[in-house]
Amino acid sequence: MGYDDNCFILARKGFYGVLKSADAYLHFVFLTGVTRFSKVSIFSDLNQLKDISMSEAFAGICGISERELLRDFRPELQALAEKKGLTYDAAFAEMKKRYDGYHFAKESEDMYNPFSVLNTFYDNDFNYYWFQTGTPTFLVRMLKEGDFEIPNLENNICISASDIFDYRAEWNNPVPILYQSGYLTVKDYDAEFDEYILGFPNEEVKYGFLKELLPAYVPSYVSGQKFSAARFVRLLRSGDMDGFMSNLRAFYAGIAYDMTDNKDERYYQFVFYMLVTLMGQFVQTEVKSAAGRADAVIKTADAIVVFEFKMSGHGTAEDALKQIDEKGYLIPYTTDERRIVKIGAEFNAKERGLSRWLIV
């Protein structure tokens, strides 16, 4: 802990000490912020507080519930629907997908982000408003330096009740601060083990956060070769799978050599995961099924594209196609009327990129 940290703690202790000495004159005090009080000795100065952070009784105090949205903003929803050429129900569904999903207790109704909701109605347009308020670069750095499994943020983070608020700057676990700052929310609770299951609350957070993460893992995203989801999606929708893969190879080729040096298959898969997820704003993406776990599945209006990746020395593009067949990755889609496309891709460590692929 540095000099500035000590000064800040002393300042807080002084402030809380004044509050405690004025206890007889205080009838209602509500303190809020991103993180819970750190475990320094401030509670000796302010020990009359009641922490309501995970209280079911107050779970809806700082958001807009679905009931409130439909009751109080019906004219605004109708105006938004007319502006966007949508039905009222479709406009509401889009609001829910983008801004709903926050939970602040074990049992809690869905809460909408009030900042995003109000800005949507003010502009009469959908946007990613929350990320316009600022980007926590230290969080991005923490995730990258800690080699955190970013795909796990998709509703696959387990954390004990005792740890969910235990953020310490020197601790290499970013999950508590991701929860406390709103990037993750409670998706479920396991009473047997007293654990919370966390994940992205909605599309605004998921897509916004991945856009902020991408430059940290792919510096060329910043230096000129900006990723365009639209370009990739247009190729997919047109059925030009070879063009899609050629653009993907060009994207990987633009990554600085020192970023891919000594990288394994997981790095390339992770970068692809971010690209595909960002494409998910326009096409449906999926990676899990009862039959197995393909590296990626992308669905367009007339096609279902199943991807499998291999790293040179550990498999070939042919091996990737064989795995798709042997592990039954196509089974969930055999009754679908859309055409099914299989793509086996091979990354080469020496070439530091996508070297070859096969499309069937």
C-alpha positions as CSV (number, residue, x, y, z in Angstrom):
1,M,0.0,0.0,0.0
2,G,1.5,3.3,-1.1
3,Y,1.6,6.8,0.4
4,D,-1.5,7.9,-1.5
5,D,-3.5,4.9,-0.4
6,N,-2.7,5.6,3.3
7,C,-3.7,9.2,2.9
8,F,-7.0,8.2,1.3
9,I,-7.8,5.7,4.1
10,L,-7.0,8.3,6.7
11,A,-9.2,10.8,4.9
12,R,-12.1,8.3,4.9
13,K,-11.6,7.4,8.5
14,G,-11.8,11.1,9.4
15,F,-15.0,11.5,7.4
16,Y,-16.6,8.4,8.9
17,G,-15.5,9.5,12.3
18,V,-17.4,12.8,11.9
19,L,-20.5,10.8,10.8
20,K,-20.3,8.6,13.9
21,S,-19.9,11.6,16.3
22,A,-23.0,13.1,14.7
23,D,-25.0,9.9,15.2
24,A,-27.7,11.6,17.3
25,Y,-28.5,14.0,14.5
26,L,-28.6,11.6,11.6
27,H,-32.0,10.1,10.7
28,F,-31.2,8.6,7.3
29,V,-27.8,8.1,5.6
30,F,-27.4,6.1,2.4
31,L,-23.9,5.5,1.1
32,T,-23.4,3.9,-2.3
33,G,-20.4,3.3,-4.7
34,V,-18.8,0.6,-6.8
35,T,-17.0,-1.4,-4.2
36,R,-17.8,-2.4,-0.6
37,F,-15.8,-0.8,2.2
38,S,-12.3,-2.3,2.2
39,K,-11.2,-4.3,5.1
40,V,-9.2,-1.7,6.9
41,S,-10.0,-0.4,10.4
42,I,-12.7,2.1,9.2
43,F,-15.5,0.1,10.8
44,S,-14.3,1.2,14.2
45,D,-15.2,4.7,13.1
46,L,-18.5,3.7,11.3
47,N,-19.8,0.5,12.8
48,Q,-23.5,1.5,12.9
49,L,-24.0,0.8,9.2
50,K,-26.3,-1.9,7.8
51,D,-24.9,-3.4,4.6
52,I,-27.8,-3.9,2.2
53,S,-25.6,-4.9,-0.8
54,M,-27.2,-8.4,-1.2
55,S,-30.5,-7.8,0.6
56,E,-33.5,-9.1,-1.2
57,A,-35.6,-6.3,0.3
58,F,-33.5,-3.7,-1.4
59,A,-32.6,-5.6,-4.6
60,G,-34.6,-3.2,-6.8
61,I,-33.6,0.1,-5.2
62,C,-31.1,1.3,-7.8
63,G,-32.7,0.1,-11.1
64,I,-35.9,0.0,-13.2
65,S,-37.9,-3.2,-12.9
66,E,-39.8,-4.6,-15.8
67,R,-43.1,-3.8,-14.1
68,E,-42.0,-0.2,-13.7
69,L,-40.8,0.0,-17.3
70,L,-44.1,-1.2,-18.7
71,R,-46.1,0.9,-16.3
72,D,-44.3,4.2,-16.5
73,F,-42.7,4.3,-19.9
74,R,-45.4,3.0,-22.3
75,P,-45.6,6.2,-24.3
76,E,-41.8,6.3,-24.7
77,L,-41.7,2.6,-25.7
78,Q,-44.5,3.2,-28.3
79,A,-42.6,6.2,-29.7
80,L,-39.4,4.2,-29.9
81,A,-41.2,1.4,-31.7
82,E,-42.6,3.8,-34.3
83,K,-39.2,5.4,-34.8
84,K,-37.5,2.1,-35.4
85,G,-40.2,0.6,-37.5
86,L,-40.9,-2.1,-34.8
87,T,-44.0,-3.4,-33.1
88,Y,-44.4,-2.4,-29.5
89,D,-43.6,-6.0,-28.4
90,A,-40.5,-6.1,-30.6
91,A,-39.2,-2.7,-29.2
92,F,-39.8,-4.0,-25.6
93,A,-37.9,-7.3,-26.4
94,E,-35.0,-5.3,-27.8
95,M,-34.9,-3.2,-24.6
96,K,-34.9,-6.3,-22.5
97,K,-32.1,-7.9,-24.5
98,R,-29.9,-4.9,-24.3
99,Y,-30.4,-3.4,-20.9
100,D,-32.2,-5.9,-18.6
101,G,-30.7,-8.8,-16.5
102,Y,-29.2,-7.3,-13.4
103,H,-29.7,-9.1,-10.1
104,F,-28.6,-7.9,-6.7
105,A,-29.5,-10.7,-4.4
106,K,-29.9,-14.5,-4.4
107,E,-33.6,-14.0,-5.3
108,S,-34.2,-10.9,-7.3
109,E,-36.4,-9.7,-10.2
110,D,-34.6,-8.5,-13.3
111,M,-33.5,-4.9,-13.2
112,Y,-32.9,-2.6,-16.1
113,N,-29.9,-0.2,-16.3
114,P,-31.7,3.2,-15.7
115,F,-28.9,5.2,-17.3
116,S,-29.3,3.2,-20.6
117,V,-33.0,3.1,-20.5
118,L,-33.4,6.9,-20.0
119,N,-30.8,7.7,-22.7
120,T,-32.6,5.3,-25.1
121,F,-35.9,7.1,-24.6
122,Y,-34.2,10.6,-24.8
123,D,-32.5,9.7,-28.1
124,N,-35.3,7.6,-29.3
125,D,-32.7,5.1,-30.4
126,F,-30.8,2.0,-29.2
127,N,-27.1,2.4,-28.4
128,Y,-24.4,1.2,-26.0
129,Y,-24.7,4.0,-23.6
130,W,-23.1,2.5,-20.5
131,F,-19.6,2.3,-22.0
132,Q,-19.7,5.9,-23.1
133,T,-19.3,6.8,-19.4
134,G,-15.7,5.5,-19.2
135,T,-13.6,2.5,-19.6
136,P,-11.8,0.8,-16.7
137,T,-8.5,0.1,-18.3
138,F,-7.1,-1.5,-15.2
139,L,-9.7,-4.2,-15.4
140,V,-8.7,-4.9,-19.0
141,R,-5.1,-5.1,-17.9
142,M,-5.9,-7.3,-15.0
143,L,-7.8,-9.8,-17.2
144,K,-5.0,-9.9,-19.8
145,E,-2.1,-10.2,-17.4
146,G,-3.9,-12.8,-15.3
147,D,-4.5,-14.9,-18.5
148,F,-8.2,-15.0,-17.5
149,E,-10.5,-17.3,-19.4
150,I,-12.8,-14.7,-21.0
151,P,-15.3,-17.1,-22.5
152,N,-16.2,-18.1,-18.9
153,L,-17.8,-14.8,-18.4
154,E,-20.7,-16.2,-20.3
155,N,-22.6,-17.4,-17.2
156,N,-19.8,-19.7,-16.1
157,I,-18.2,-18.0,-13.2
158,C,-18.6,-19.5,-9.7
159,I,-17.6,-17.5,-6.6
160,S,-18.2,-18.1,-3.0
161,A,-20.5,-15.7,-1.0
162,S,-17.5,-14.8,1.2
163,D,-15.4,-13.8,-1.8
164,I,-17.8,-11.9,-4.0
165,F,-17.0,-8.6,-2.3
166,D,-13.4,-9.3,-1.3
167,Y,-11.6,-7.1,-3.8
168,R,-8.0,-6.3,-3.1
169,A,-5.7,-4.5,-5.6
170,E,-2.9,-7.0,-5.0
171,W,-5.2,-10.0,-5.6
172,N,-5.1,-11.5,-9.0
173,N,-8.8,-12.5,-9.0
174,P,-10.7,-9.9,-11.1
175,V,-14.2,-11.5,-10.5
176,P,-15.2,-9.5,-7.4
177,I,-14.5,-6.1,-9.0
178,L,-16.2,-7.3,-12.3
179,Y,-19.3,-8.0,-10.3
180,Q,-19.1,-4.9,-8.1
181,S,-18.6,-2.6,-11.2
182,G,-21.6,-4.1,-13.1
183,Y,-19.8,-6.2,-15.8
184,L,-21.1,-9.4,-14.2
185,T,-24.3,-10.1,-12.3
186,V,-25.9,-12.9,-10.4
187,K,-27.3,-15.5,-12.7
188,D,-27.9,-18.3,-10.2
189,Y,-27.2,-19.3,-6.6
190,D,-26.1,-22.7,-5.3
191,A,-27.3,-22.9,-1.7
192,E,-25.5,-26.2,-1.0
193,F,-22.1,-24.7,-1.6
194,D,-23.1,-21.1,-0.9
195,E,-21.8,-20.0,-4.3
196,Y,-23.0,-17.5,-6.8
197,I,-22.9,-18.1,-10.6
198,L,-22.1,-14.9,-12.4
199,G,-22.3,-13.8,-16.0
200,F,-22.9,-10.9,-18.3
201,P,-26.2,-9.2,-17.5
202,N,-27.2,-8.2,-21.1
203,E,-25.9,-7.5,-24.6
204,E,-25.0,-3.9,-23.9
205,V,-22.4,-5.1,-21.3
206,K,-21.2,-8.2,-23.2
207,Y,-20.6,-6.5,-26.5
208,G,-19.3,-3.3,-25.0
209,F,-16.8,-5.1,-22.8
210,L,-15.5,-7.4,-25.5
211,K,-15.0,-4.4,-27.8
212,E,-12.9,-2.9,-25.0
213,L,-10.9,-6.1,-24.5
214,L,-10.1,-6.8,-28.1
215,P,-7.4,-4.1,-28.5
216,A,-5.6,-5.5,-25.5
217,Y,-5.3,-8.9,-27.1
218,V,-5.0,-7.7,-30.7
219,P,-3.0,-4.4,-30.8
220,S,-3.5,-4.1,-34.6
221,Y,-7.1,-3.4,-33.8
222,V,-5.9,0.0,-32.4
223,S,-3.1,0.6,-34.9
224,G,-5.1,0.6,-38.1
225,Q,-6.6,-2.8,-38.9
226,K,-9.8,-2.2,-37.0
227,F,-12.1,-5.2,-36.8
228,S,-15.3,-4.8,-38.8
229,A,-18.0,-7.2,-37.7
230,A,-20.1,-5.9,-40.6
231,R,-17.5,-7.1,-43.2
232,F,-17.4,-10.6,-41.8
233,V,-21.1,-10.9,-41.4
234,R,-21.8,-9.7,-45.0
235,L,-19.5,-12.5,-46.3
236,L,-21.3,-15.1,-44.1
237,R,-24.7,-13.9,-45.2
238,S,-23.7,-14.1,-48.9
239,G,-22.4,-17.6,-48.4
240,D,-18.8,-16.7,-49.3
241,M,-17.2,-18.9,-46.6
242,D,-13.8,-18.9,-48.4
243,G,-13.9,-15.1,-48.4
244,F,-14.8,-15.1,-44.7
245,M,-11.8,-17.4,-43.9
246,S,-9.4,-15.3,-46.1
247,N,-10.4,-12.2,-44.2
248,L,-9.9,-14.1,-41.0
249,R,-6.4,-15.0,-42.1
250,A,-5.7,-11.4,-42.9
251,F,-6.9,-10.3,-39.5
252,Y,-4.6,-12.8,-37.7
253,A,-1.7,-11.8,-40.0
254,G,-2.1,-8.2,-38.7
255,I,-1.4,-9.2,-35.1
256,A,2.0,-8.1,-34.0
257,Y,4.5,-11.0,-33.9
258,D,5.4,-10.5,-30.2
259,M,1.7,-11.0,-29.4
260,T,1.5,-14.5,-31.0
261,D,5.0,-15.7,-30.1
262,N,4.8,-19.0,-28.1
263,K,1.0,-18.8,-28.2
264,D,-1.0,-22.1,-28.2
265,E,-4.3,-23.0,-29.8
266,R,-6.2,-21.4,-26.8
267,Y,-5.0,-17.9,-27.8
268,Y,-6.2,-18.2,-31.4
269,Q,-9.5,-19.7,-30.2
270,F,-10.0,-16.9,-27.7
271,V,-9.4,-14.2,-30.3
272,F,-11.9,-16.0,-32.6
273,Y,-14.3,-16.2,-29.7
274,M,-14.2,-12.4,-29.3
275,L,-14.7,-11.9,-33.0
276,V,-17.6,-14.3,-33.3
277,T,-19.3,-12.9,-30.2
278,L,-19.1,-9.4,-31.6
279,M,-20.6,-10.8,-34.8
280,G,-23.4,-12.1,-32.6
281,Q,-24.8,-8.6,-32.7
282,F,-25.9,-9.5,-36.2
283,V,-26.0,-13.3,-36.4
284,Q,-26.7,-16.0,-33.9
285,T,-23.6,-17.7,-32.4
286,E,-23.5,-20.8,-30.4
287,V,-20.8,-23.1,-29.1
288,K,-22.5,-25.7,-26.9
289,S,-24.8,-28.6,-27.6
290,A,-25.7,-31.9,-25.9
291,A,-23.6,-33.8,-28.5
292,G,-20.4,-31.9,-27.8
293,R,-18.7,-28.6,-27.9
294,A,-17.6,-27.2,-31.2
295,D,-15.2,-24.3,-31.3
296,A,-17.9,-22.1,-32.8
297,V,-21.2,-22.4,-34.5
298,I,-22.6,-19.4,-36.5
299,K,-26.2,-19.3,-37.8
300,T,-27.3,-17.1,-40.6
301,A,-30.7,-16.9,-42.3
302,D,-29.9,-19.8,-44.7
303,A,-26.8,-21.5,-43.3
304,I,-25.4,-23.1,-40.1
305,V,-21.6,-23.0,-40.1
306,V,-19.7,-25.2,-37.7
307,F,-16.0,-24.5,-37.0
308,E,-13.2,-26.6,-35.4
309,F,-9.6,-25.4,-35.0
310,K,-6.4,-27.2,-34.7
311,M,-2.8,-26.1,-34.0
312,S,0.0,-27.3,-36.2
313,G,1.7,-30.2,-34.5
314,H,-1.4,-31.2,-32.7
315,G,-3.8,-31.6,-35.7
316,T,-4.6,-30.6,-39.2
317,A,-7.6,-29.1,-41.0
318,E,-8.5,-32.7,-42.0
319,D,-8.4,-33.7,-38.3
320,A,-10.7,-30.8,-37.4
321,L,-13.3,-32.0,-40.0
322,K,-13.0,-35.5,-38.7
323,Q,-13.6,-34.4,-35.1
324,I,-16.8,-32.5,-36.2
325,D,-18.2,-35.7,-37.6
326,E,-17.0,-38.1,-34.9
327,K,-18.2,-36.0,-32.0
328,G,-21.5,-35.3,-33.6
329,Y,-21.3,-31.5,-33.6
330,L,-23.8,-31.5,-36.5
331,I,-26.5,-33.7,-34.9
332,P,-28.4,-30.8,-33.2
333,Y,-28.9,-29.1,-36.7
334,T,-29.8,-32.1,-38.9
335,T,-33.5,-31.3,-38.8
336,D,-32.9,-27.7,-39.6
337,E,-33.8,-26.7,-43.2
338,R,-30.7,-24.5,-43.6
339,R,-27.6,-25.9,-45.3
340,I,-24.9,-27.0,-42.9
341,V,-21.3,-26.0,-43.6
342,K,-18.2,-27.6,-41.9
343,I,-15.0,-25.6,-41.7
344,G,-11.8,-27.2,-40.3
345,A,-9.1,-24.6,-39.7
346,E,-5.4,-25.0,-38.9
347,F,-3.2,-22.5,-37.1
348,N,0.6,-22.5,-37.6
349,A,2.8,-21.5,-34.7
350,K,5.8,-20.7,-37.0
351,E,3.7,-18.6,-39.3
352,R,1.9,-17.1,-36.3
353,G,-1.6,-17.3,-37.9
354,L,-4.2,-19.1,-39.8
355,S,-2.4,-21.3,-42.4
356,R,-5.0,-23.4,-44.1
357,W,-8.6,-24.5,-44.0
358,L,-11.1,-26.9,-45.5
359,I,-14.7,-26.1,-46.2
360,V,-17.3,-28.9,-46.8
